[in-house]
Amino acid sequence: MVPEVKRNEHARRSQLCTPKFLLGIAILLPISRDLLAFFDFFLQESCKTGSDIIRGRATLSKPPNSQLNAIPDDMNKSDDGSGTGTLGKAISVLDIIANSSMPLRFTDVLKFSDQPRGTLHRQISNLIEEGLITVNRDNSYALGLRLLQFASKAWAGNEFRGVAAAHIQQLHEATGETVHLGVLKGIEVIYLDKIESRQNIRMVSQIGNTAPAFCTGVGKAALSALPDNELHKRISNIEFRRYTPNTLTTAAALLAEIDTIRRTGNAYDREEHETGITCVAAPILSHTDRLFTASVSVTGPAYRVTPEMLVSWAEITRNTASAITSAMTSQLAPRS
């Protein structure tokens, strides 16, 4: 890791406190079917015995290995057959709390949840006991500090971020503006890493935040790398909301722009998501997983970063994306 990356490490770690990062990073982790089965089994057992399981004061009623073969087929089914298992219910509660702009009490969470009152109460009680949710003085809920431990380890151990770190640092040094590393998830892009601009006035963004893919440079670049059948499937799920006068508002317009991105190798955000914010981006490909697409971008305020500057940074942005793609191939390829 180059010295400049080390100096920026503490600043980026300070952004781990954002709720969207805590949930967003979990989506990116390569989780196996067996691992999900274990977590589902663990959550069900911890509902019965609480934190004693983790602290060693009690044992699981059945060895986890014996459950791995039994759980996967039913892992996403609830007791009533509704199709939502224990793990999904717990995550949905965390998701509701994380994505709320206002403090939520139990009755508020109940309104946003499709879980029965009794089931929800058990879920929240268990999450509180395990340190995943905390209760404020006004009886509202917040994400617990234990999630920070998970997020910190996930962030530090994310291999893709580590492979890209030196390359996005070099892009930042060449441009002086904010550099983002984004990963496509569904129809949104998750900001996995960021290096701040040297300027006093810069884009306000946080690692772990999500943004709509159809109107951001990082999102459109990542979409352009998808196979056509997957691209059309995802675009069909987009609600084309107009964020600014420049936002693309139809699937046809987006597909036409993606065709241009594929020909030129660059995507642009011309104040399409936020007025006054502009960027140039390029797609990062995976040779082992065609549905994993990411991108890197240079972003800045439109009054300072002119269209001509974005065009002048297009090649170095493409080269950075290509270097990350090559590094992924050599460093993250499966070992025989």
N, C-alpha and C positions, 0 to 999 in steps of 0.2 A: 504494500500500500504506500503510495507516494506521500511525502510530508503534508502537502496541502489537503489531501483527503483526510489525514488524521486530524488536522486542525478543524475540519468541517464536521467531523464525526460527532462531537459533543452537541453542536448546534442542531444537527438532524435528529439526534436521539431525544432532544427536548421536545420534539413534536410527537413523540410516541403517546402522549397523554390524550390525543384526540380520539373520541369514541369511534369515529368511522374507521380510523386506522386499526383499532383493536379488532373490529369485525372484518374489515376489508382484508387485512393481512391473512386472516385465517382462511379466507377463500382461496388464496394463492398457494397455500401449502400443499404439496403432493401427499394426499391422504389416501391410504390404501383401503380397500373394502374391509379387510380384517381389522385395521385400526379403528375405522368407524364403528365396527361391531363392538370392539372393546369399549369405546367411549360410551356407546349406548348402554351396554351392560353395566358399566361403571356408574353411570348416572342413575340407573334404576336402583342399584344397590345402595348408592349414597343417599337416596331418598329414604331408605330404611334406617341406615346406620349413621348418617351424617358424616361429619368430618373425622370421626373415629377411624374410618377406613384409611384415610390419607395419613393420619398421625400414628397409625399402627396399633391403636387400642382395640381394633376389631378386625376381622378378616372377612373376605368375600364369602358369601354363602356357598358359591360354586367356583371352582378354579376358572379364571378367564379363558384359558386355552380350550376348556371343554365347551365354552359358549360360542367360540368363534365360528364353528361349523353350523351351529343351530340358529344364530341370530341373523346373518345377512339377509336371508329371504324375507324375514319379517321385520327387519330393522326400521323400516319406514312406516310400519303399521302401528296404530294405537290400539289400546284395549278394546275400543268400540269399533275398530275396523275403518276408522276415518282416514287412515293413510298418513298420519303424522305421529312419528315415534317420539320417545322421550328426548332424544337429542335434538330433534327438530323443534319440539315445544320449548326447550330451554333456550335454543338459539333465537327463536322468535321473540321471546321475552326480552332477551338482551338487545335484539334488533330494535324493538319498540322503544326501549329506554334510550338507546344510543342515538337514534334518529330524531328524537323529540327536541325541539328548540325550547321547550318549557319543562319545568320539573313535573314529574308524573307521580301521583299517588296510586294506591291499589285500584281504586275505582276508575281512574283514568286509563291505566294499563288494561283493565277489563274491557273498556270500550273498544280499544284497538285490537284486542285479541279475540280469537275465535274459540278459546278454551273455556270450559265451564269454570265457574267461580272456585269450586273446590280444587280442581286440578291446577288452576292458575295459582291459588294460594300455596299449594304444595310446591310448585315449581319455584315460586319466589322465595319461599322459606328456605328451600334447599340451596338456592343460589346465594342467598344471604349468608347461610351457615358456611358455605364453601368460600366466601370472600369474593364472589364474582359480582355481587351487588351490595351496595351499602345503603343504609337508611339515613337520610338527613334529619335535622331537628324538626322540620315541618312534616315528617313522615313521607316525604317524597323519596324517590329512588335515584341512585347514581351508579355508574359502573364501578366495580370494586377494584382495589389496588392489585388484587391477584391477577387481574387481566393484564396489568402492566408487565408483570413478570413473564406471562406467556408471550405478550407482544414483543417485549425486548429480546427474548431468546429467538423468537421467530424472525424478527427483523435482522438481528445479528447473524443468524444462521441461514438466511435466504441466499441460496447460491446464485441465483440470477442477479440479484442486486450487487452481490460481491463481484461477479464477473464484469458487470457494467461500470462499477465505481470509478476506476481509473480513466475510462473512456469518456464518461460524462464530465469528469473533472477537466480533462483536456479541452473538451468543447466549451466549457465555461471559461477557461483561461483564454481561449481564442476569441470569444465574443464579448465577454464581460457581463453578459446578461443571465437571467435565470434559466437554468436547464432542468427539465423534468424528464423523469423516466416513468413511463406509464405502461400498464398492462391491461389488455381488454378483458372485461368480464361481462358476458352478456351483451347488453347494449350500452354499457357504461365503461369508462376507463378509470382505473385506480392509480393514483399517483404513488408509486412505490418508492421513489427517491427524488431528491431535489437539491440543487445547489443554488443558493441565493445570488442575486445580482450584486455587483459591487456598488451600485448606485444607491443613493438614499431613497429615492422613489422607485418602488419595484412592485411586481405582482404579489398580491396576498394569496398564498395557497399553503396547504399543509400536506405533509406526507400522510397517506391513507385516505385523503379526501377522494370522493368520486365526482365525475363530471359526465354529462351526456356525450356519447361518442360522436353523434352526428353533427355536432356544431363546434367541436374542438379540434385543433390540429393533431394532437396526440391520438384522439379517438378516430378521426378519419384515416390517419395513417395506418393505425392498427386494423381498422375495418378493411382497408384495401388489400391486406395480406391474406384475408380469409378465402377459402375456396368459394366459387360462385354459389353453389347450393347453400352453403352455410351463411354466406353474406346475405342472400335474399331472405333466408329464414329470419335472420336477426333484424333486418330492416323492416320486415312485416310487423315486428313487435314494437317499433318505435312510435311514440306519440310526438309528432313534429310540433313542438311548442316554439313559439317565436320569442326568443330571448332579447333580440335586438333587431333593428331594421335590416341587418345583414344576414340574419339566420336563414339557413335553407329550410324550407317548410314542406317539401314534397320528397317522396321516395325517388322520383325521376330526377330531380335536381341533385340529390345526394349520389345516385348511381352515376350520373354524368361526371360529377366531380371525382368520384372514386376512379373512374376510367382515366381521367387526367392524372391522378396521383400514381396510378400504375404505370403510365407512360413516362412520367417525369421523375418519379421516385421521391417526390416531396408533396406534403400536404400543408395547407396554410389555414390559419384562423384569422380572418380579417374582421375582427371585432364582431364575431358571430355569436359568441357565448356571453361575453361581457363587453360593454361599450368601453373603448379605450385600451383594450388588451389585444395584442396581436402576436402571432408566432409562426414559425416554420418548423415542420416536423418530418420525420422519416421513419418508415416501418422497420421493425426488428423481426426477423423470421426465425422459426425453429425448424430444423431439418428432420427432427424426430417426432414432432407433434404439430400437424398443420392447423390445429385449432388453437394452439397457443400463439398469440400474436401480441406484440408489444411495440413501443415506439419511443423515440427520444425527440425532444423539442427544445428550441430556444425561444423564450418568451419575454416580452417587455411591453411597456406602455407605448401606445401608438404615437404619442407626441414626440417620443425620442427614437423609437425603432420604426424607421420609415419602410415603405414597401421595397425600396431599393436595397436597404440593408438586409431585409429578409431574403431577397433573391441572392445577395452576395454570400449569405450564410447557407444557402441551400446545399451546395456541394459538400461542405465540411460536415453538415448535419447528416447527409447521406453516408459519408465516409465513416462517421461515428457509428451509425446504425449498422453498417456493414462490418465494422470491426467488432462490434458486440455480437453480431450473428456468428462471425468466425470464432470468437472466443467461446461462445456457447457450444459450438460444434466440437471444439477441441477439449474444453474443460468439463463440460457437463454431459458428454456422450456416455451412454451406458458402458460399463466396463465388463469385458468378457471374462 
